[in-house]
């Protein structure tokens, strides 16, 4: 069950980023990136659950957790900058 949820949320990040890159407006771009943030955060949750509740070692998951958090940071920065551009 957790593996399926992880796959769903992880692939959703990629799909929504692709949609964001094809956005017609800045508002649409921001909206899709905000979905990327939500899905990356959900992916982070499933990875933490695999580590904490399913006995998957931290060594096997730490790079994926780092990657998920780096993506969240990148998307948050992109949203902030896009909103600043939109409001200027």
N, C-alpha and C positions, 0 to 999 in steps of 0.2 A: 504493500500500500504506500509506504513512504517513498519507495523507489519510483513508483508511478507519478506521485505528486512532484517529486524532484525533477523528473524528466519533463513533466508538463510545464512547471514554472520556469525551468532552465531554458527550454526551447521557446517559451513565450517571450523571454527577454530578447532573443535574437529576432523573432518575428516582429515584435513591436519596434525594435530599433530599425529594422528594415523599412517598416511603414513610416517611421519618423523621418528617415532619410528621403522619403518620397513625399513628404508633407507639402501641401500647397500653400499653407499659411504658417506664420510663426506660431499662432495659437494652436494649430493642429500639431505642429512639431512639439511644442511644449506638452500638450496633452499625451501624445504617444510616449514621450520621454518619461512622463510621470508614471505611466503604466509600466515602463521598463524598471523604474525604481521600485515599484510595488512588487513586481515579479522577481526582481533580483533579491529583494528583502525576504520574500517567501522562500526562495531557493536557499538563502542563508539559514532560514529557520529549519528547513528539512535536513540540511547538512548538519546543523547542530543536533537535531534529534537523532540522526544516524549515529553521531559520535556519542551523545550522552545517554541515549536510551536503547540503542541497538548494538552497542559494543564494537562499533567500527573504530579502529584506533585513530587517535588524533594525527598521527604521522601520515595516514592514508588520506585524510580529509583536509589537513591544514592548508594545502595549496589551493584547494577549491574554495575554502572559506575566505582566504585572502583575495582570491580573484573576484568572488561575489562582492566583497566589501569595496574593492577597488572600482568595480563597475558602478556600484551605488554612488561612490564619491564622484566619479566622472559624470554620471547622469545628473546628479544634483548640481554640480558646477555648470553643466550645459543648460539646465533649466533656469538657474539663477541669472546667467548671462543673457539668455534669450528673453527672460522677463524684463531685464534691465533695458535691453534693446527695444522691446515692445513698448515700454513705458516712457522712453525718451523722445 
